[in-house]
């Protein structure tokens, strides 16, 4: 009789795995907050488990072994490379790459430009004429270049 009474208390839930970034990163923290919001917004109907990632390429590669309950972060360009079997995905093609769908873009990205105190740089206008190392090929480097161009 207790089993019969308790059966009505069981609520259906959807479990989702969210593969984000390293645990100390802002992307991971965003994933934790998203997970909490999903659970609260669905009264526990969607439970999202956040997992640490080794990077965007790994996130895409895991599509081959995961089901439709897998959400991850990656720049859109990597999805295009995976679907085309190019660059780091050459020879690793898989039909499951064609099933990747975008849910939403990450809403914001905070850019930090760090320089020494000796540079006497206090604001973006002070960057004029300075040599700035942004890196190459990463999303952050591309966005950094875009913002520097945008702000002159």
C-alpha positions in Angstrom: 0.0 0.0 0.0 2.9 2.4 0.8 4.3 1.8 -2.7 1.0 2.6 -4.3 0.7 5.8 -2.3 4.2 6.9 -3.0 3.8 6.2 -6.7 1.8 9.4 -7.3 4.6 11.5 -5.8 7.1 10.5 -8.4 7.6 13.3 -10.9 8.9 12.7 -14.5 12.1 14.5 -15.1 14.4 15.1 -18.1 18.1 14.7 -17.5 20.5 16.7 -19.7 24.3 16.7 -19.7 25.9 20.1 -20.3 29.6 20.0 -21.2 31.2 23.4 -20.5 34.8 24.4 -19.9 37.3 24.1 -17.0 35.7 24.3 -13.6 37.4 27.6 -12.7 36.2 29.4 -15.8 33.4 31.9 -16.3 31.9 29.5 -18.9 31.6 26.8 -16.3 30.1 29.1 -13.8 27.6 30.2 -16.5 26.7 26.5 -17.0 26.1 26.0 -13.3 23.8 29.1 -13.2 22.0 27.8 -16.3 21.6 24.4 -14.7 20.1 26.0 -11.6 17.8 28.2 -13.6 16.5 25.2 -15.7 15.8 23.2 -12.6 14.0 26.1 -10.9 12.1 27.2 -14.0 10.8 23.7 -14.7 10.1 22.9 -11.0 12.7 20.1 -11.2 11.3 18.8 -14.5 14.7 19.3 -16.2 17.8 18.4 -14.3 21.0 19.5 -16.0 24.4 18.0 -15.0 27.3 20.3 -15.7 30.6 18.5 -16.6 34.1 19.9 -17.0 35.5 20.0 -20.5 38.9 19.8 -21.9 37.9 22.1 -24.7 35.6 22.9 -27.6 37.1 20.2 -29.9 36.5 17.5 -27.3 32.9 18.8 -26.8 32.2 18.3 -30.5 33.9 14.9 -30.7 31.8 13.6 -27.8 28.7 14.1 -30.0 29.6 10.7 -31.5 29.1 8.9 -28.3 26.3 10.9 -26.7 22.5 11.1 -27.2 20.2 13.9 -27.8 20.4 14.9 -24.1 23.9 16.4 -24.7 24.4 20.2 -24.7 27.9 21.7 -25.1 29.8 24.9 -25.7 31.9 25.5 -28.8 32.4 28.2 -31.4 30.2 27.6 -34.5 33.3 27.4 -36.8 34.2 24.1 -35.1 30.8 22.6 -35.8 31.3 23.6 -39.5 34.8 22.0 -39.5 33.4 18.8 -38.0 30.5 18.6 -40.4 32.9 19.1 -43.3 35.5 16.6 -42.0 38.2 19.4 -42.1 41.2 20.4 -40.0 41.3 18.6 -36.6 38.2 16.5 -37.7 39.8 15.2 -40.9 39.3 11.4 -41.0 37.1 11.5 -38.0 33.8 12.2 -39.8 30.7 10.9 -38.3 27.0 11.3 -39.4 26.2 12.4 -35.8 28.0 15.7 -36.5 25.2 16.6 -38.9 22.7 16.4 -36.1 24.4 19.2 -34.1 21.9 22.1 -33.6 22.6 25.5 -32.0 20.3 26.4 -29.1 21.5 29.9 -28.4 24.6 32.1 -28.6 26.4 32.8 -25.3 24.9 36.1 -24.4 28.0 38.1 -23.5 31.7 37.9 -23.4 33.8 40.0 -21.1 37.1 41.0 -22.6 40.0 41.8 -20.3 42.9 43.7 -21.6 45.8 43.4 -19.1 48.9 45.5 -19.2 51.6 46.5 -16.8 51.4 49.5 -14.6 54.5 50.9 -16.3 52.5 51.2 -19.5 50.5 54.0 -17.9 47.4 52.7 -19.7 44.2 53.6 -17.8 41.5 53.3 -20.6 40.9 52.1 -24.1 42.0 55.4 -25.6 45.4 54.9 -24.0 45.9 51.7 -26.1 46.5 53.8 -29.2 50.0 53.2 -30.5 50.7 50.2 -28.1 51.6 46.7 -29.2 48.9 44.3 -28.1 49.4 40.5 -28.0 46.0 38.9 -28.6 47.0 35.4 -29.7 45.8 33.8 -32.9 43.1 31.4 -33.9 41.0 31.5 -30.7 37.6 32.9 -30.3 39.0 35.4 -27.7 41.7 36.6 -30.1 39.2 37.1 -32.9 36.8 39.0 -30.6 39.6 41.1 -29.1 40.7 42.2 -32.6 37.1 43.0 -33.4 36.6 45.2 -30.3 39.9 47.0 -30.8 38.9 47.8 -34.4 35.4 48.7 -33.3 36.7 51.2 -30.7 39.4 52.6 -33.0 
